[in-house]
Amino acid sequence: MDASITQPARRGRKLLVVGMALSLTLAASGVADASLIYSNATRIYACVNKVTKVARIVTPRDGHSACHQTERLVSWLKNPTTTVTVSGADGADGATGPQGPAGADGADGATGPQGPAGADGADGATGPQGPAGADGTNGVDGATGPAGADGADGADGADGATGPQGPQGDAGPQGPAGADGADGATGPQGPAGADGATGPQGPQGDTGLPGPALGGSVIVTSSTTSYGTATTSASASASCAAGHTLLSGGGRLTTTDTPDTVMLVATYPSATDTWTVTAAANVKNGKTWTIQAYVVCAA
């Protein structure tokens, strides 16, 4: 019990020290997230994911945190005249909480009907004929008659007895298997099981290498392309000007349908100076959706 009380106190002191250091860094770079006061009229704010480095432009409100805990806040002047300094490294994450109980399995779906039986296979080839049976025993020769004039030809003697039947020949090879029957129709899918509890958070990754010093930055956006019901996926790309360095990028989706009909599928640097985003959509007839990419570049 003493350990569970003392540990949060140590974490509180660490957060206080990290919070003071972060406040000093943000004040030097013009980012006001620590004090929750922002200068939207003169600065542009963005939240950068600490793992993927993907940035998203935000317009924070005073008194509210601008980014999630997994992101860090950066900003730059709309008409930059001074060097922007990126905030310092984040403090260590807290201890991982216990894993919640597993969710109940969903019920099995009903079994689909059995498909029709396949056609019978063709008969196998006839096996080879067995060997001929042994010859029967010869009949007893008759006594030799006296020599005389050639008489008429005598009648043919009776046929000898039939010999025993020879052994049965080997069975012929088995014929090829018949073709498989067509698969039965797939039964309806059972209802989805309840989602399991979220697992514990993994350990914090290593601190990334420091980014290049910023001598001023610009945001380059692609043209906004509009699509209708017939288009279910599309991509857009934005590139830095020659001599500029790519820092991060992102994308923006809009729709005249409900927000859940469009989804950002991928956002990544497709070249050393280009950022590409890919989206999927399933809007209703008569509705439209748009996609636009942007890239943050160091001058």
Summary of the structure (lengths in Angstrom):
residues: 299
radius of gyration: 44.1
end to end distance: 55.1
largest distance: 151.8
contacts: 626
relative contact order: 0.14
helix: 10%
strand: 24%
